[in-house]
């Protein structure tokens, strides 16, 4: 019993010694909103699998990487997270207090059916970290499930008369 009391007493004393009495540093307060501007997202395919035992109807492969560019105004342009060539609409966006959550419903040229994406992550005033989970509901073969990890940074102001194609052109110009 005496050894137990000594051990507990020692543990209590050590617990109070960790930081030399300095106050604990708190993480910076989460940004309430994302700073509007042009954002560049670097992404990587973390997982890709067929859900109908056919070749997935995507040009992306496991561990593929890429970059997208889009303009953020009062809302995040879904082109930032969409696969190349997809046209997406946003549902249920939540972009506040350092958290981002939105659902995208996309269509793909040459495919009937839907590509659905769930975006979930965090942000600071000028950056976004997110995981994008994709599930397809196509009328033919090729349904797949995919997860991509995104890291986006604000580059500056949006170009004048920014459109959805401006983001694509900017990313193509940056790579060439």
C-alpha positions in Angstrom: 0.0 0.0 0.0 2.9 2.3 0.9 4.4 1.9 -2.6 1.1 2.7 -4.2 0.8 6.0 -2.2 4.4 6.9 -3.2 3.7 6.1 -6.9 0.5 8.2 -6.9 2.2 11.1 -5.1 5.1 11.1 -7.6 2.7 11.0 -10.6 0.8 14.0 -9.2 4.1 16.0 -8.7 5.3 15.1 -12.3 1.9 16.2 -13.8 2.4 19.7 -12.5 6.0 20.0 -13.9 5.4 19.7 -17.7 5.6 23.3 -19.0 7.5 25.1 -16.2 4.4 27.0 -15.1 4.0 28.7 -18.5 0.4 29.1 -19.8 -0.7 26.6 -22.4 -0.6 28.1 -25.9 -4.0 27.8 -27.6 -4.3 27.3 -31.3 -5.3 30.4 -33.3 -9.0 31.0 -33.4 -10.8 29.5 -36.4 -11.5 31.9 -39.2 -15.2 32.8 -39.4 -15.1 32.9 -43.2 -12.8 32.3 -46.2 -11.1 35.3 -47.7 -12.5 35.8 -51.3 -10.0 35.4 -54.1 -8.4 33.0 -56.5 -7.5 29.6 -54.9 -5.3 26.8 -56.2 -5.9 23.3 -54.9 -3.4 20.5 -55.0 -5.0 17.1 -54.6 -4.1 13.4 -54.5 -6.3 10.3 -55.0 -6.2 8.5 -51.7 -8.4 5.6 -52.7 -10.3 4.5 -55.8 -12.3 1.4 -56.2 -14.9 0.0 -58.6 -18.3 -0.6 -57.0 -19.8 -2.6 -59.9 -16.7 -4.8 -60.7 -16.0 -2.9 -64.0 -13.4 -0.3 -64.9 -14.1 3.0 -63.1 -15.6 5.7 -65.4 -12.9 8.2 -64.4 -9.6 9.3 -65.9 -8.1 9.4 -62.5 -6.0 6.5 -61.0 -4.9 5.5 -57.5 -2.3 8.0 -56.2 -2.8 10.4 -59.1 -2.2 14.1 -58.3 -3.4 17.3 -59.8 -4.2 21.0 -59.4 -7.4 22.9 -59.9 -8.0 26.6 -59.7 -11.2 28.4 -58.9 -12.6 31.7 -57.6 -14.0 31.9 -54.1 -16.5 34.7 -53.6 -19.3 34.6 -51.0 -19.3 30.9 -51.9 -16.7 28.3 -52.8 -16.9 27.5 -56.5 -17.6 23.7 -56.9 -15.0 23.7 -59.8 -12.3 23.7 -57.1 -13.3 20.1 -56.1 -14.9 18.7 -59.3 -13.2 16.2 -61.6 -12.0 17.7 -64.9 -14.9 18.4 -67.2 -17.7 17.8 -64.6 -20.4 20.4 -64.2 -21.5 20.6 -60.5 -24.1 22.3 -58.3 -23.7 22.8 -54.6 -26.2 21.6 -52.0 -26.2 22.2 -48.2 -23.0 24.4 -48.0 -21.6 25.1 -44.6 -18.5 27.3 -44.6 -18.2 28.9 -41.2 -16.1 29.0 -38.1 -13.2 27.1 -39.7 -15.3 24.2 -41.0 -16.3 23.5 -44.6 -19.0 20.9 -45.6 -20.9 20.8 -48.8 -22.4 18.2 -51.2 -21.9 18.4 -54.9 -24.1 16.8 -57.6 -22.2 16.7 -60.9 -22.9 15.6 -64.4 -20.3 14.4 -66.8 -20.3 14.9 -70.6 -20.8 11.6 -72.3 -22.2 9.9 -69.2 -25.8 9.7 -68.0 -26.3 9.6 -64.3 -24.7 11.5 -61.4 -21.3 11.9 -59.8 -21.9 12.9 -56.2 -19.2 14.4 -54.0 -19.1 15.2 -50.3 -16.6 17.8 -49.3 -15.5 17.9 -45.6 -12.7 19.8 -44.1 -11.3 22.9 -42.4 -10.2 26.3 -43.4 -8.2 29.4 -42.3 -8.7 32.8 -43.8 -6.6 31.9 -46.9 -6.4 28.1 -47.1 -8.5 25.0 -47.2 -7.8 21.4 -46.2 -10.5 19.0 -47.3 -11.3 15.4 -48.0 -13.6 14.8 -51.0 -15.5 11.5 -51.2 -17.0 10.6 -54.6 -19.7 8.1 -55.4 -21.1 7.6 -58.8 -24.6 6.6 -59.9 -24.2 6.1 -63.6 -26.8 4.5 -65.9 -24.2 2.2 -67.4 -21.1 0.4 -66.2 -18.2 2.2 -64.4 -19.6 3.2 -61.0 -16.8 3.9 -58.5 -16.0 5.3 -55.1 -13.0 7.6 -54.7 -11.5 9.7 -52.0 -9.2 12.7 -52.7 -7.3 14.9 -50.3 -7.1 18.6 -51.1 -4.9 21.4 -49.9 -5.8 24.9 -51.3 -4.1 28.2 -50.9 -5.3 31.7 -51.8 -3.2 33.1 -54.7 -4.6 36.6 -54.8 -7.6 38.4 -56.2 -10.0 36.8 -58.7 -9.4 37.8 -62.3 -11.8 40.3 -63.7 -15.0 38.8 -65.0 -14.1 35.4 -63.5 -16.1 32.5 -64.9 -16.0 28.8 -64.3 -13.8 28.4 -67.4 -11.3 31.0 -66.1 -10.3 28.6 -63.3 -9.6 25.8 -65.9 -7.6 28.2 -68.1 -5.5 29.4 -65.1 -4.6 25.9 -64.1 -3.7 25.0 -67.7 -1.5 28.1 -68.0 0.2 27.4 -64.7 1.2 23.9 -65.8 2.5 24.9 -69.2 
